[in-house]
């Protein structure tokens, strides 16, 4: 449910990869069946990397992360939360996503 914000930052022994989170989400497309659901929780706020702990997802990075998924539900997520400029606030909603990958 919550790990993608850490991918590619090297904190847990993984190699540095600025797009590690995007790669991991792309990999999930083949793990979750077409039209299957994924519960995803990532910290939201103005786009940033809090080195080397995690990323925060704002309008730009969250859009990239969810580019191949349909957002089904997002309780608590608002434009205000996506624009929060503070690096120290922590809000992590659970997003319900549907895999848009076509069946094989």
N, CA, C and O atoms as a printed pandas DataFrame, in Angstrom:
     atom_number atom_name residue_name chain_id  residue_number  x_coord  y_coord  z_coord
0              1         N          UNK        A               1    0.826   -1.188    0.000
1              2        CA          UNK        A               1    0.000    0.000    0.000
2              3         C          UNK        A               1    0.873    1.256    0.000
3              4         O          UNK        A               1    0.517    2.250   -0.633
4              5         N          UNK        A               2    2.000    1.226    0.693
5              6        CA          UNK        A               2    2.858    2.415    0.742
6              7         C          UNK        A               2    4.317    2.000    0.705
7              8         O          UNK        A               2    4.860    1.524    1.702
8              9         N          UNK        A               3    4.937    2.178   -0.425
9             10        CA          UNK        A               3    6.381    1.964   -0.556
10            11         C          UNK        A               3    6.938    2.685   -1.768
11            12         O          UNK        A               3    8.141    2.935   -1.846
12            13         N          UNK        A               4    6.085    3.017   -2.702
13            14        CA          UNK        A               4    6.536    3.595   -3.970
14            15         C          UNK        A               4    7.303    4.901   -3.782
15            16         O          UNK        A               4    8.208    5.205   -4.559
16            17         N          UNK        A               5    6.947    5.673   -2.759
17            18        CA          UNK        A               5    7.618    6.956   -2.532
18            19         C          UNK        A               5    9.081    6.798   -2.145
19            20         O          UNK        A               5    9.831    7.774   -2.165
20            21         N          UNK        A               6    9.496    5.590   -1.795
21            22        CA          UNK        A               6   10.879    5.314   -1.413
22            23         C          UNK        A               6   11.718    4.756   -2.569
23            24         O          UNK        A               6   12.947    4.825   -2.532
24            25         N          UNK        A               7   11.070    4.213   -3.577
25            26        CA          UNK        A               7   11.779    3.517   -4.656
26            27         C          UNK        A               7   12.747    4.436   -5.402
27            28         O          UNK        A               7   12.387    5.530   -5.835
28            29         N          UNK        A               8   13.978    3.962   -5.537
29            30        CA          UNK        A               8   15.004    4.679   -6.281
30            31         C          UNK        A               8   15.781    5.710   -5.484
31            32         O          UNK        A               8   16.627    6.410   -6.042
32            33         N          UNK        A               9   15.510    5.821   -4.180
33            34        CA          UNK        A               9   16.208    6.818   -3.363
34            35         C          UNK        A               9   17.389    6.233   -2.597
35            36         O          UNK        A               9   18.123    6.977   -1.945
36            37         N          UNK        A              10   17.588    4.930   -2.660
37            38        CA          UNK        A              10   18.754    4.306   -2.050
38            39         C          UNK        A              10   18.676    4.078   -0.561
39            40         O          UNK        A              10   19.601    3.502    0.011
40            41         N          UNK        A              11   17.623    4.501    0.084
41            42        CA          UNK        A              11   17.531    4.385    1.539
42            43         C          UNK        A              11   17.516    2.940    2.015
43            44         O          UNK        A              11   18.058    2.624    3.074
44            45         N          UNK        A              12   16.903    2.076    1.240
45            46        CA          UNK        A              12   16.762    0.681    1.655
46            47         C          UNK        A              12   17.632   -0.255    0.829
47            48         O          UNK        A              12   17.291   -1.421    0.629
48            49         N          UNK        A              13   18.760    0.265    0.350
49            50        CA          UNK        A              13   19.718   -0.559   -0.375
50            51         C          UNK        A              13   19.465   -0.654   -1.865
51            52         O          UNK        A              13   20.220   -1.319   -2.575
52            53         N          UNK        A              14   18.419   -0.005   -2.358
53            54        CA          UNK        A              14   18.163   -0.033   -3.802
54            55         C          UNK        A              14   19.084    0.965   -4.492
55            56         O          UNK        A              14   19.603    1.891   -3.868
56            57         N          UNK        A              15   19.275    0.758   -5.786
57            58        CA          UNK        A              15   20.121    1.664   -6.560
58            59         C          UNK        A              15   19.414    2.996   -6.748
59            60         O          UNK        A              15   18.186    3.061   -6.803
60            61         N          UNK        A              16   20.211    4.065   -6.847
61            62        CA          UNK        A              16   19.637    5.380   -7.103
62            63         C          UNK        A              16   19.029    5.424   -8.497
63            64         O          UNK        A              16   19.673    5.068   -9.484
64            65         N          UNK        A              17   17.788    5.864   -8.560
65            66        CA          UNK        A              17   17.064    5.968   -9.824
66            67         C          UNK        A              17   16.016    7.061   -9.651
67            68         O          UNK        A              17   15.041    6.858   -8.927
68            69         N          UNK        A              18   16.188    8.203  -10.287
69            70        CA          UNK        A              18   15.239    9.300  -10.094
70            71         C          UNK        A              18   13.809    8.949  -10.492
71            72         O          UNK        A              18   12.866    9.613  -10.060
72            73         N          UNK        A              19   13.641    7.919  -11.303
73            74        CA          UNK        A              19   12.305    7.488  -11.714
74            75         C          UNK        A              19   11.938    6.121  -11.139
75            76         O          UNK        A              19   11.089    5.420  -11.689
76            77         N          UNK        A              20   12.570    5.748  -10.047
77            78        CA          UNK        A              20   12.311    4.445   -9.438
78            79         C          UNK        A              20   10.856    4.232   -9.075
79            80         O          UNK        A              20   10.336    3.126   -9.218
80            81         N          UNK        A              21   10.192    5.279   -8.605
81            82        CA          UNK        A              21    8.778    5.167   -8.254
82            83         C          UNK        A              21    7.915    4.943   -9.486
83            84         O          UNK        A              21    6.972    4.152   -9.454
84            85         N          UNK        A              22    8.238    5.640  -10.573
85            86        CA          UNK        A              22    7.467    5.480  -11.811
86            87         C          UNK        A              22    7.672    4.096  -12.408
87            88         O          UNK        A              22    6.738    3.493  -12.935
88            89         N          UNK        A              23    8.902    3.597  -12.321
89            90        CA          UNK        A              23    9.199    2.245  -12.803
90            91         C          UNK        A              23    8.427    1.209  -11.995
91            92         O          UNK        A              23    7.860    0.275  -12.562
92            93         N          UNK        A              24    8.403    1.369  -10.680
93            94        CA          UNK        A              24    7.680    0.424   -9.823
94            95         C          UNK        A              24    6.184    0.416  -10.127
95            96         O          UNK        A              24    5.558   -0.643  -10.149
96            97         N          UNK        A              25    5.612    1.598  -10.363
97            98        CA          UNK        A              25    4.189    1.653  -10.707
98            99         C          UNK        A              25    3.935    1.004  -12.063
99           100         O          UNK        A              25    2.926    0.325  -12.251
100          101         N          UNK        A              26    4.844    1.211  -13.001
101          102        CA          UNK        A              26    4.715    0.559  -14.308
102          103         C          UNK        A              26    4.763   -0.963  -14.137
103          104         O          UNK        A              26    3.997   -1.685  -14.775
104          105         N          UNK        A              27    5.660   -1.447  -13.281
105          106        CA          UNK        A              27    5.763   -2.886  -13.024
106          107         C          UNK        A              27    4.466   -3.446  -12.437
107          108         O          UNK        A              27    4.105   -4.593  -12.702
108          109         N          UNK        A              28    3.770   -2.635  -11.641
109          110        CA          UNK        A              28    2.519   -3.098  -11.025
110          111         C          UNK        A              28    1.436   -3.370  -12.063
111          112         O          UNK        A              28    0.508   -4.139  -11.813
112          113         N          UNK        A              29    1.555   -2.742  -13.214
113          114        CA          UNK        A              29    0.557   -2.975  -14.267
114          115         C          UNK        A              29    0.522   -4.439  -14.685
115          116         O          UNK        A              29   -0.531   -4.944  -15.074
116          117         N          UNK        A              30    1.659   -5.128  -14.611
117          118        CA          UNK        A              30    1.684   -6.538  -14.999
118          119         C          UNK        A              30    1.387   -7.456  -13.811
119          120         O          UNK        A              30    1.151   -8.649  -13.999
120          121         N          UNK        A              31    1.397   -6.919  -12.609
121          122        CA          UNK        A              31    1.101   -7.720  -11.414
122          123         C          UNK        A              31   -0.406   -7.725  -11.136
123          124         O          UNK        A              31   -0.982   -8.754  -10.780
124          125         N          UNK        A              32   -1.025   -6.564  -11.304
125          126        CA          UNK        A              32   -2.466   -6.432  -11.077
126          127         C          UNK        A              32   -3.193   -6.742  -12.384
127          128         O          UNK        A              32   -2.838   -6.196  -13.430
128          129         N          UNK        A              33   -4.200   -7.607  -12.339
129          130        CA          UNK        A              33   -4.915   -7.986  -13.557
130          131         C          UNK        A              33   -5.618   -6.774  -14.163
131          132         O          UNK        A              33   -5.910   -5.811  -13.454
132          133         N          UNK        A              34   -5.891   -6.815  -15.468
133          134        CA          UNK        A              34   -6.633   -5.720  -16.094
134          135         C          UNK        A              34   -7.952   -5.474  -15.344
135          136         O          UNK        A              34   -8.659   -6.417  -14.989
136          137         N          UNK        A              35   -8.263   -4.228  -15.115
137          138        CA          UNK        A              35   -9.430   -3.793  -14.337
138          139         C          UNK        A              35   -9.327   -4.151  -12.860
139          140         O          UNK        A              35  -10.272   -3.921  -12.106
140          141         N          UNK        A              36   -8.188   -4.714  -12.432
141          142        CA          UNK        A              36   -7.975   -5.009  -11.022
142          143         C          UNK        A              36   -7.682   -3.730  -10.253
143          144         O          UNK        A              36   -7.312   -2.710  -10.833
144          145         N          UNK        A              37   -7.853   -3.802   -8.938
145          146        CA          UNK        A              37   -7.685   -2.634   -8.085
146          147         C          UNK        A              37   -6.368   -2.665   -7.316
147          148         O          UNK        A              37   -5.871   -3.725   -6.937
148          149         N          UNK        A              38   -5.828   -1.493   -7.101
149          150        CA          UNK        A              38   -4.624   -1.290   -6.300
150          151         C          UNK        A              38   -4.937   -0.219   -5.270
151          152         O          UNK        A              38   -5.417    0.857   -5.628
152          153         N          UNK        A              39   -4.674   -0.492   -3.998
153          154        CA          UNK        A              39   -4.773    0.514   -2.958
154          155         C          UNK        A              39   -3.384    1.100   -2.785
155          156         O          UNK        A              39   -2.434    0.381   -2.476
156          157         N          UNK        A              40   -3.267    2.391   -2.984
157          158        CA          UNK        A              40   -1.975    3.066   -2.953
158          159         C          UNK        A              40   -2.028    4.223   -1.969
159          160         O          UNK        A              40   -2.961    5.025   -2.000
160          161         N          UNK        A              41   -1.040    4.311   -1.102
161          162        CA          UNK        A              41   -0.917    5.455   -0.191
162          163         C          UNK        A              41    0.468    6.053   -0.391
163          164         O          UNK        A              41    1.480    5.371   -0.224
164          165         N          UNK        A              42    0.504    7.324   -0.748
165          166        CA          UNK        A              42    1.757    8.062   -0.886
166          167         C          UNK        A              42    1.572    9.430   -0.228
167          168         O          UNK        A              42    0.463    9.965   -0.216
168          169         N          UNK        A              43    2.644    9.997    0.316
169          170        CA          UNK        A              43    2.534   11.340    0.894
170          171         C          UNK        A              43    2.241   12.365   -0.197
171          172         O          UNK        A              43    2.833   12.315   -1.275
172          173         N          UNK        A              44    1.332   13.290    0.082
173          174        CA          UNK        A              44    0.999   14.327   -0.889
174          175         C          UNK        A              44    1.350   15.700   -0.344
175          176         O          UNK        A              44    1.393   15.917    0.867
176          177         N          UNK        A              45    1.595   16.610   -1.252
177          178        CA          UNK        A              45    1.981   17.987   -0.974
178          179         C          UNK        A              45    2.705   18.479   -2.210
179          180         O          UNK        A              45    2.734   17.787   -3.228
180          181         N          UNK        A              46    3.282   19.651   -2.137
181          182        CA          UNK        A              46    4.033   20.153   -3.274
182          183         C          UNK        A              46    5.114   19.131   -3.646
183          184         O          UNK        A              46    5.779   18.585   -2.766
184          185         N          UNK        A              47    5.290   18.872   -4.954
185          186        CA          UNK        A              47    6.271   17.887   -5.413
186          187         C          UNK        A              47    7.644   18.160   -4.806
187          188         O          UNK        A              47    8.171   19.267   -4.921
188          189         N          UNK        A              48    8.223   17.141   -4.157
189          190        CA          UNK        A              48    9.574   17.275   -3.615
190          191         C          UNK        A              48   10.129   15.915   -3.243
191          192         O          UNK        A              48    9.396   14.933   -3.122
192          193         N          UNK        A              49   11.433   15.880   -3.066
193          194        CA          UNK        A              49   12.105   14.708   -2.502
194          195         C          UNK        A              49   12.694   15.137   -1.176
195          196         O          UNK        A              49   13.476   16.086   -1.115
196          197         N          UNK        A              50   12.322   14.444   -0.117
197          198        CA          UNK        A              50   12.911   14.674    1.193
198          199         C          UNK        A              50   14.020   13.627    1.322
199          200         O          UNK        A              50   13.802   12.502    1.771
200          201         N          UNK        A              51   15.220   14.047    0.907
201          202        CA          UNK        A              51   16.345   13.137    0.752
202          203         C          UNK        A              51   16.713   12.502    2.064
203          204         O          UNK        A              51   16.715   13.169    3.098
204          205         N          UNK        A              52   17.013   11.270    2.043
205          206        CA          UNK        A              52   16.645   10.233    1.103
206          207         C          UNK        A              52   15.488    9.410    1.648
207          208         O          UNK        A              52   15.383    8.208    1.402
208          209         N          UNK        A              53   14.634   10.081    2.385
209          210        CA          UNK        A              53   13.516    9.405    3.045
210          211         C          UNK        A              53   12.378    9.025    2.089
211          212         O          UNK        A              53   11.981    7.861    2.026
212          213         N          UNK        A              54   11.863    9.996    1.357
213          214        CA          UNK        A              54   10.692    9.731    0.516
214          215         C          UNK        A              54   10.422   10.906   -0.418
215          216         O          UNK        A              54   11.029   11.971   -0.308
216          217         N          UNK        A              55    9.504   10.680   -1.327
217          218        CA          UNK        A              55    8.996   11.742   -2.185
218          219         C          UNK        A              55    7.659   12.212   -1.629
219          220         O          UNK        A              55    6.962   11.465   -0.943
220          221         N          UNK        A              56    7.309   13.455   -1.932
221          222        CA          UNK        A              56    5.947   13.936   -1.736
222          223         C          UNK        A              56    5.387   14.195   -3.125
223          224         O          UNK        A              56    6.083   14.704   -4.003
224          225         N          UNK        A              57    4.137   13.843   -3.310
225          226        CA          UNK        A              57    3.514   13.906   -4.623
226          227         C          UNK        A              57    2.530   15.063   -4.710
227          228         O          UNK        A              57    1.528   15.114   -3.997
228          229         N          UNK        A              58    2.848   15.985   -5.602
229          230        CA          UNK        A              58    1.958   17.092   -5.918
230          231         C          UNK        A              58    1.335   16.855   -7.281
231          232         O          UNK        A              58    1.270   15.724   -7.763
232          233         N          UNK        A              59    0.885   17.916   -7.885
233          234        CA          UNK        A              59    0.159   17.794   -9.153
234          235         C          UNK        A              59    0.975   17.118  -10.253
235          236         O          UNK        A              59    0.447   16.279  -10.982
236          237         N          UNK        A              60    2.238   17.468  -10.381
237          238        CA          UNK        A              60    3.051   16.944  -11.484
238          239         C          UNK        A              60    3.436   15.488  -11.270
239          240         O          UNK        A              60    3.181   14.646  -12.132
240          241         N          UNK        A              61    4.043   15.187  -10.137
241          242        CA          UNK        A              61    4.556   13.821   -9.920
242          243         C          UNK        A              61    3.413   12.823   -9.722
243          244         O          UNK        A              61    3.499   11.690  -10.197
244          245         N          UNK        A              62    2.349   13.224   -9.032
245          246        CA          UNK        A              62    1.228   12.303   -8.831
246          247         C          UNK        A              62    0.577   11.969  -10.168
247          248         O          UNK        A              62    0.189   10.825  -10.405
248          249         N          UNK        A              63    0.459   12.957  -11.032
249          250        CA          UNK        A              63   -0.101   12.710  -12.365
250          251         C          UNK        A              63    0.752   11.704  -13.131
251          252         O          UNK        A              63    0.218   10.816  -13.795
252          253         N          UNK        A              64    2.073   11.840  -13.042
253          254        CA          UNK        A              64    2.971   10.889  -13.712
254          255         C          UNK        A              64    2.850    9.498  -13.098
255          256         O          UNK        A              64    2.839    8.497  -13.815
256          257         N          UNK        A              65    2.760    9.438  -11.772
257          258        CA          UNK        A              65    2.674    8.149  -11.078
258          259         C          UNK        A              65    1.406    7.391  -11.461
259          260         O          UNK        A              65    1.417    6.165  -11.575
260          261         N          UNK        A              66    0.324    8.124  -11.658
261          262        CA          UNK        A              66   -0.981    7.494  -11.923
262          263         C          UNK        A              66   -1.349    7.463  -13.402
263          264         O          UNK        A              66   -2.495    7.173  -13.744
264          265         N          UNK        A              67   -0.402    7.753  -14.278
265          266        CA          UNK        A              67   -0.717    7.946  -15.692
266          267         C          UNK        A              67   -1.398    6.754  -16.364
267          268         O          UNK        A              67   -2.173    6.958  -17.298
268          269         N          UNK        A              68   -1.147    5.548  -15.937
269          270        CA          UNK        A              68   -1.757    4.373  -16.573
270          271         C          UNK        A              68   -2.829    3.727  -15.711
271          272         O          UNK        A              68   -3.185    2.566  -15.912
272          273         N          UNK        A              69   -3.337    4.481  -14.758
273          274        CA          UNK        A              69   -4.336    3.974  -13.818
274          275         C          UNK        A              69   -5.542    4.903  -13.814
275          276         O          UNK        A              69   -5.413    6.096  -14.086
276          277         N          UNK        A              70   -6.709    4.358  -13.507
277          278        CA          UNK        A              70   -7.906    5.161  -13.321
278          279         C          UNK        A              70   -8.096    5.381  -11.832
279          280         O          UNK        A              70   -8.101    4.426  -11.055
280          281         N          UNK        A              71   -8.251    6.622  -11.436
281          282        CA          UNK        A              71   -8.478    6.947  -10.029
282          283         C          UNK        A              71   -9.954    6.709   -9.723
283          284         O          UNK        A              71  -10.823    7.431  -10.211
284          285         N          UNK        A              72  -10.225    5.695   -8.914
285          286        CA          UNK        A              72  -11.594    5.300   -8.592
286          287         C          UNK        A              72  -12.106    6.076   -7.383
287          288         O          UNK        A              72  -13.244    6.545   -7.383
288          289         N          UNK        A              73  -11.286    6.213   -6.369
289          290        CA          UNK        A              73  -11.668    6.933   -5.148
290          291         C          UNK        A              73  -10.422    7.538   -4.521
291          292         O          UNK        A              73   -9.319    7.005   -4.649
292          293         N          UNK        A              74  -10.619    8.660   -3.843
293          294        CA          UNK        A              74   -9.502    9.345   -3.206
294          295         C          UNK        A              74   -9.979   10.097   -1.962
295          296         O          UNK        A              74   -9.899   11.325   -1.920
296          297         N          UNK        A              75  -10.475    9.379   -0.949
297          298        CA          UNK        A              75  -11.002   10.049    0.236
298          299         C          UNK        A              75   -9.946   10.950    0.888
299          300         O          UNK        A              75   -8.819   10.528    1.144
300          301         N          UNK        A              76  -10.339   12.188    1.146
301          302        CA          UNK        A              76   -9.465   13.126    1.830
302          303         C          UNK        A              76   -8.506   13.894    0.946
303          304         O          UNK        A              76   -7.926   14.885    1.391
304          305         N          UNK        A              77   -8.322   13.470   -0.284
305          306        CA          UNK        A              77   -7.384   14.150   -1.170
306          307         C          UNK        A              77   -8.061   15.382   -1.769
307          308         O          UNK        A              77   -9.176   15.296   -2.285
308          309         N          UNK        A              78   -7.386   16.520   -1.700
309          310        CA          UNK        A              78   -7.938   17.763   -2.246
310          311         C          UNK        A              78   -6.831   18.561   -2.923
311          312         O          UNK        A              78   -5.646   18.288   -2.730
312          313         N          UNK        A              79   -7.230   19.547   -3.718
313          314        CA          UNK        A              79   -6.248   20.417   -4.364
314          315         C          UNK        A              79   -5.398   21.118   -3.315
315          316         O          UNK        A              79   -4.197   21.313   -3.505
316          317         N          UNK        A              80   -6.026   21.492   -2.214
317          318        CA          UNK        A              80   -5.293   22.142   -1.119
318          319         C          UNK        A              80   -4.159   21.249   -0.619
319          320         O          UNK        A              80   -3.044   21.720   -0.399
320          321         N          UNK        A              81   -4.443   19.975   -0.443
321          322        CA          UNK        A              81   -3.416   19.024    0.026
322          323         C          UNK        A              81   -2.294   18.872   -0.994
323          324         O          UNK        A              81   -1.125   18.784   -0.615
324          325         N          UNK        A              82   -2.630   18.840   -2.281
325          326        CA          UNK        A              82   -1.615   18.679   -3.327
326          327         C          UNK        A              82   -0.686   19.881   -3.422
327          328         O          UNK        A              82    0.455   19.752   -3.867
328          329         N          UNK        A              83   -1.168   21.051   -3.006
329          330        CA          UNK        A              83   -0.385   22.280   -3.113
330          331         C          UNK        A              83    0.323   22.658   -1.812
331          332         O          UNK        A              83    0.984   23.695   -1.763
332          333         N          UNK        A              84    0.205   21.856   -0.771
333          334        CA          UNK        A              84    0.824   22.181    0.523
334          335         C          UNK        A              84    2.340   22.279    0.349
335          336         O          UNK        A              84    2.984   21.285    0.016
336          337         N          UNK        A              85    2.922   23.471    0.570
337          338        CA          UNK        A              85    4.352   23.660    0.309
338          339         C          UNK        A              85    5.275   23.175    1.432
339          340         O          UNK        A              85    6.491   23.125    1.247
340          341         N          UNK        A              86    4.721   22.823    2.579
341          342        CA          UNK        A              86    5.575   22.459    3.711
342          343         C          UNK        A              86    6.216   21.084    3.521
343          344         O          UNK        A              86    5.515   20.107    3.255
344          345         N          UNK        A              87    7.552   21.001    3.656
345          346        CA          UNK        A              87    8.203   19.690    3.550
346          347         C          UNK        A              87    7.988   18.833    4.792
347          348         O          UNK        A              87    8.296   17.641    4.787
348          349         N          UNK        A              88    7.459   19.439    5.860
349          350        CA          UNK        A              88    7.352   18.718    7.131
350          351         C          UNK        A              88    5.953   18.216    7.466
351          352         O          UNK        A              88    5.802   17.422    8.395
352          353         N          UNK        A              89    4.927   18.652    6.741
353          354        CA          UNK        A              89    3.599   18.096    6.990
354          355         C          UNK        A              89    3.524   16.726    6.335
355          356         O          UNK        A              89    4.195   16.461    5.338
356          357         N          UNK        A              90    2.705   15.868    6.907
357          358        CA          UNK        A              90    2.615   14.512    6.367
358          359         C          UNK        A              90    1.146   14.119    6.275
359          360         O          UNK        A              90    0.482   13.900    7.287
360          361         N          UNK        A              91    0.658   14.037    5.055
361          362        CA          UNK        A              91   -0.693   13.566    4.785
362          363         C          UNK        A              91   -0.584   12.511    3.709
363          364         O          UNK        A              91   -0.022   12.753    2.641
364          365         N          UNK        A              92   -1.126   11.334    3.995
365          366        CA          UNK        A              92   -0.962   10.199    3.089
366          367         C          UNK        A              92   -2.309    9.517    2.878
367          368         O          UNK        A              92   -2.633    8.558    3.578
368          369         N          UNK        A              93   -3.101   10.006    1.911
369          370        CA          UNK        A              93   -4.403    9.390    1.668
370          371         C          UNK        A              93   -4.258    8.042    0.968
371          372         O          UNK        A              93   -3.238    7.759    0.338
372          373         N          UNK        A              94   -5.283    7.228    1.088
373          374        CA          UNK        A              94   -5.330    5.963    0.358
374          375         C          UNK        A              94   -6.087    6.216   -0.938
375          376         O          UNK        A              94   -7.231    6.670   -0.927
376          377         N          UNK        A              95   -5.433    5.916   -2.047
377          378        CA          UNK        A              95   -6.037    6.074   -3.372
378          379         C          UNK        A              95   -6.450    4.698   -3.876
379          380         O          UNK        A              95   -5.695    3.733   -3.756
380          381         N          UNK        A              96   -7.629    4.613   -4.431
381          382        CA          UNK        A              96   -8.112    3.367   -5.040
382          383         C          UNK        A              96   -7.940    3.525   -6.544
383          384         O          UNK        A              96   -8.523    4.419   -7.158
384          385         N          UNK        A              97   -7.136    2.650   -7.124
385          386        CA          UNK        A              97   -6.786    2.744   -8.539
386          387         C          UNK        A              97   -7.228    1.499   -9.288
387          388         O          UNK        A              97   -7.206    0.394   -8.745
388          389         N          UNK        A              98   -7.631    1.687  -10.539
389          390        CA          UNK        A              98   -7.987    0.562  -11.414
390          391         C          UNK        A              98   -6.964    0.484  -12.534
391          392         O          UNK        A              98   -6.624    1.488  -13.159
392          393         N          UNK        A              99   -6.484   -0.723  -12.775
393          394        CA          UNK        A              99   -5.491   -0.970  -13.828
394          395         C          UNK        A              99   -6.163   -0.824  -15.195
395          396         O          UNK        A              99   -7.133   -1.518  -15.500
396          397         N          UNK        A             100   -5.634    0.087  -16.010
397          398        CA          UNK        A             100   -6.184    0.308  -17.356
398          399         C          UNK        A             100   -5.515   -0.550  -18.421
399          400         O          UNK        A             100   -5.861   -0.451  -19.598
400          401         N          UNK        A             101   -4.565   -1.390  -18.026
401          402        CA          UNK        A             101   -3.867   -2.247  -18.997
402          403         C          UNK        A             101   -4.888   -3.146  -19.679
403          404         O          UNK        A             101   -5.685   -3.796  -19.002
404          405         N          UNK        A             102   -4.879   -3.194  -20.991
405          406        CA          UNK        A             102   -5.840   -4.078  -21.692
406          407         C          UNK        A             102   -5.500   -5.549  -21.450
407          408         O          UNK        A             102   -4.337   -5.893  -21.235
408          409         N          UNK        A             103   -6.495   -6.399  -21.485
409          410        CA          UNK        A             103   -6.220   -7.842  -21.345
410          411         C          UNK        A             103   -5.307   -8.344  -22.444
411          412         O          UNK        A             103   -5.316   -7.833  -23.565
412          413         N          UNK        A             104   -4.522   -9.348  -22.107
413          414        CA          UNK        A             104   -3.576   -9.918  -23.085
414          415         C          UNK        A             104   -4.301  -10.723  -24.132
415          416         O          UNK        A             104   -3.669  -11.276  -25.033
